[in-house]
């Protein structure tokens, strides 16, 4: 039987045969410095992942977290993150609608985090752009699958989805800025 084993910000798919040999396949990881926030299997080219916009949203949120008391313009965010202004504006709109950032109008207007970075989870950022976190329709609790009555794996997918959801909720925006990756320290909040 294959089991999911949490390990920090990583999740490993453990098969008894692989476990005996010590082999591990990474299912999920968060790389802070490169802003590569995604879920993937290292050994396979096909990836289970968050959208590119959700990935970029984490970059924008990290930028705002580095300016905890300042109101930062969309232009400055674009310059600091090297993202195009239309993309930054679109992301900020979604993040504001989700209650993660506050917007201020006027000449000195801009954006700032709505809460402290330690109080914003990676899951909230992903959900602001991608909606509820789930790997399959049934893992989101949606009814209506024609196979639901006799599906033998729905509970497994629900468990896997819940494990990934918990992992993303356990990582705060502040955590992402403080983690050490490849021996270098990320920017501090």
C-alpha positions in Angstrom: 0.0 0.0 0.0 1.3 3.4 -0.9 1.3 6.0 1.9 1.7 9.8 2.0 4.4 10.9 4.5 4.7 14.5 5.4 8.3 15.8 5.8 8.5 19.5 6.4 7.4 21.3 3.3 7.8 18.1 1.3 5.5 15.2 0.8 6.9 11.8 -0.1 5.0 9.1 -1.9 6.2 6.0 -0.1 5.7 2.6 -1.6 6.8 -0.4 0.6 9.2 -1.6 -2.0 10.7 1.9 -2.4 10.7 2.4 1.4 12.8 -0.8 1.8 15.3 0.4 -0.7 15.3 3.9 0.7 14.1 5.5 -2.5 11.7 8.5 -2.3 9.7 10.4 -4.9 9.0 14.0 -4.0 5.3 14.8 -4.5 5.2 18.4 -3.2 7.8 21.0 -2.5 8.0 24.8 -2.0 11.2 26.6 -3.2 11.3 30.0 -1.8 14.2 31.9 -3.4 13.2 30.9 -6.9 9.5 31.5 -6.2 8.8 28.1 -7.7 5.7 27.2 -5.7 4.4 24.0 -7.1 3.5 20.4 -6.5 5.2 17.9 -8.6 6.8 14.5 -9.0 10.6 14.9 -9.6 10.8 11.6 -11.6 8.0 12.5 -14.1 7.7 15.3 -16.6 3.9 15.6 -15.9 3.2 17.8 -13.0 0.3 18.3 -10.5 0.7 22.0 -9.9 -0.8 25.4 -9.0 -1.5 27.8 -11.9 1.2 30.2 -13.0 -0.9 33.1 -11.8 -1.1 31.5 -8.3 2.7 31.1 -8.4 3.1 34.8 -9.4 0.6 35.8 -6.7 3.0 34.3 -4.1 5.8 36.4 -5.6 3.6 39.5 -5.3 2.6 38.7 -1.8 6.3 38.1 -0.8 7.2 41.5 -2.3 4.5 43.1 -0.2 5.6 41.2 2.9 9.1 42.7 2.5 7.4 46.1 2.9 5.2 45.4 5.9 4.3 49.0 6.9 4.5 50.6 3.5 1.9 51.1 0.8 3.6 49.8 -2.4 2.5 50.9 -5.9 1.7 48.3 -8.5 4.5 49.7 -10.6 7.0 49.2 -7.8 5.8 45.7 -7.3 6.2 45.0 -11.0 9.8 46.4 -10.9 10.8 44.4 -7.8 9.3 41.1 -9.0 10.1 41.6 -12.7 6.4 40.9 -13.6 4.5 42.9 -16.2 2.3 45.6 -14.8 -1.0 44.2 -16.3 -0.2 40.8 -14.7 0.6 42.5 -11.3 -2.7 44.5 -11.5 -4.7 41.4 -12.3 -3.1 39.5 -9.4 -3.6 42.4 -7.0 -7.3 42.6 -7.9 -7.8 38.9 -7.1 -5.7 39.2 -3.9 -7.8 42.2 -2.8 -11.1 40.4 -3.5 -9.8 37.5 -1.3 -9.1 40.0 1.5 -5.3 39.3 1.4 -4.3 42.8 0.4 -5.7 46.3 1.0 -5.7 48.9 -1.8 -5.3 52.6 -1.4 -6.3 55.1 -4.1 -4.7 58.4 -5.0 -1.2 59.7 -5.9 0.4 57.9 -2.9 -1.9 54.9 -3.3 -0.9 51.3 -3.7 -1.2 48.1 -1.8 -0.2 46.4 1.4 -0.9 43.1 3.1 -4.3 43.0 4.9 -2.8 40.9 7.7 0.6 40.1 9.0 2.6 37.8 6.8 2.6 35.2 9.5 -1.2 35.1 9.4 -1.5 34.5 5.6 -1.1 30.9 4.5 0.2 29.7 1.1 -3.2 28.0 0.7 -5.0 31.3 0.9 -2.8 32.7 -1.8 -3.4 29.7 -4.1 -7.2 29.7 -3.4 -7.4 33.5 -4.2 -6.3 32.6 -7.8 -7.2 29.0 -8.4 -10.2 28.4 -6.1 -10.5 25.5 -3.7 -7.5 23.2 -3.4 -8.2 19.7 -4.7 -6.7 17.1 -7.0 -10.0 15.7 -8.2 -13.6 16.8 -8.3 -14.6 14.4 -5.5 -11.7 15.6 -3.3 -13.4 19.0 -3.3 -16.6 17.4 -2.1 -18.5 17.9 -5.4 -21.2 15.5 -6.0 -22.3 14.4 -9.4 -19.6 12.0 -10.5 -21.3 9.2 -12.4 -18.8 6.7 -10.7 -19.3 8.0 -7.2 -21.5 5.2 -6.0 -18.9 2.5 -6.8 -15.6 4.4 -6.9 -13.0 2.5 -4.9 -10.4 5.4 -4.7 -12.4 8.5 -3.9 -11.5 8.4 -0.2 -7.9 7.9 -1.1 -7.9 11.0 -3.3 -9.8 12.9 -0.7 -7.1 12.0 1.9 -4.3 13.0 -0.5 -6.0 16.3 -1.2 -6.6 17.0 2.5 -2.9 16.3 3.2 -1.8 18.7 0.5 -4.3 21.3 1.7 -2.9 21.0 5.3 0.6 21.3 4.0 -0.2 24.5 2.2 -2.1 25.9 5.2 0.9 25.1 7.4 3.2 27.4 5.4 2.8 31.1 6.1 3.9 33.9 3.9 6.4 34.8 6.6 7.7 31.2 6.6 8.4 31.4 2.9 10.5 34.5 3.4 12.5 33.0 6.3 13.2 29.6 4.9 16.8 28.8 3.9 17.1 27.3 0.4 20.3 26.0 -1.0 22.3 27.5 1.9 21.1 31.0 1.3 18.6 32.9 3.4 15.5 34.5 1.9 14.6 38.1 2.6 13.3 38.7 6.1 9.9 40.2 6.8 
